[in-house]
Amino acid sequence: MKLPNGDQAIVEDGKLRNYVLNPMHPVGRHHAFLFQKLLGIHIANLEILRKALLTAAVSESVSRDTATVFGHKYEMSFQLCGPVGSKIIRAVWMIDEAGDRPRLITCFVE
């Protein structure tokens, strides 16, 4: 199964800049460390990650979908080639109860 409306997926700048790639975030710093060390992806080149996520939203299959009180959650994994390496990335998307566009919730190196 493909991500519903994957061509309309939203990857908020703040989600990448302030959480996933932020080395100072209390939770996200661990994600940031792995993205930097294993892939060479950091805040200054976050567009590499954003483009890969938006491409995956359209092309990759969903591995798990779960109904929650907030909406429908979808998970997928995909290969990302960064400036210094290549790894599998797990992306988690949410389509809010009243919405129809998938929004990135989190992503991390598997």
C-alpha positions in Angstrom: 0.0 0.0 0.0 1.2 3.5 -0.8 0.9 6.5 1.5 -2.5 8.1 0.8 -2.0 11.5 -0.9 1.7 11.0 -0.8 2.1 13.7 -3.5 0.7 16.2 -1.0 2.9 15.2 1.9 4.0 17.9 4.3 7.6 18.0 5.8 7.7 21.1 8.0 10.9 23.0 8.2 10.6 23.2 12.0 10.2 19.4 12.4 13.6 18.9 10.7 15.4 22.0 12.0 14.1 22.0 15.6 13.8 18.2 16.2 15.2 15.6 13.9 18.5 17.5 13.0 18.8 19.5 16.2 21.8 18.3 18.2 20.5 20.2 21.3 17.0 18.8 21.4 16.5 16.5 24.5 15.0 13.7 22.3 15.9 14.6 18.8 19.6 15.0 19.4 20.1 11.3 19.1 18.5 11.4 15.7 20.7 14.4 14.8 23.9 12.6 15.8 23.2 9.6 13.6 22.1 11.6 10.6 25.3 13.7 10.9 27.7 10.8 11.6 26.3 8.1 9.2 24.9 10.2 6.4 26.5 13.7 6.7 23.1 15.3 6.9 22.7 18.3 9.3 20.7 21.5 9.6 22.8 23.3 6.9 21.9 20.7 4.3 18.5 19.6 5.5 17.0 19.9 2.0 18.7 16.5 1.2 16.6 14.9 3.9 13.4 16.9 3.0 13.7 15.9 -0.7 14.3 12.2 0.2 11.2 12.2 2.5 9.0 13.8 -0.1 10.2 11.3 -2.8 9.6 8.4 -0.4 6.1 9.7 0.4 5.2 9.1 -3.2 7.3 6.1 -4.2 7.7 3.9 -1.2 5.2 1.4 0.3 3.8 1.7 3.8 5.0 -1.0 6.2 2.5 -0.3 9.0 -0.7 1.7 9.3 -2.4 2.3 12.6 -5.6 4.2 13.6 -5.0 6.5 16.5 -7.2 9.0 18.4 -5.4 11.8 16.4 -5.8 10.2 12.9 -4.1 7.6 10.9 -0.4 6.9 11.3 1.7 5.4 8.5 5.3 4.0 8.7 7.7 3.4 5.9 11.4 2.7 5.4 13.6 3.8 2.5 17.2 4.0 1.5 18.8 7.4 1.8 22.2 8.2 0.2 23.8 11.2 2.0 27.0 13.0 1.5 29.1 10.4 3.5 27.0 7.3 3.5 23.8 5.4 2.8 21.4 4.1 5.4 17.8 2.9 5.8 15.5 5.7 7.2 12.2 5.1 9.0 9.6 7.8 8.4 6.4 8.1 10.3 3.5 10.1 8.8 0.1 11.2 10.2 -3.1 12.1 8.4 -5.1 14.0 11.0 -8.7 12.9 11.6 -10.1 15.9 9.8 -7.4 16.1 7.2 -6.3 14.3 4.1 -2.6 15.4 3.7 0.1 13.2 5.3 2.4 15.2 7.7 5.8 14.0 8.8 5.8 13.1 12.5 9.3 11.8 12.8 12.1 10.1 11.0 15.3 8.4 12.1 18.1 6.2 11.0 17.2 2.5 11.5 
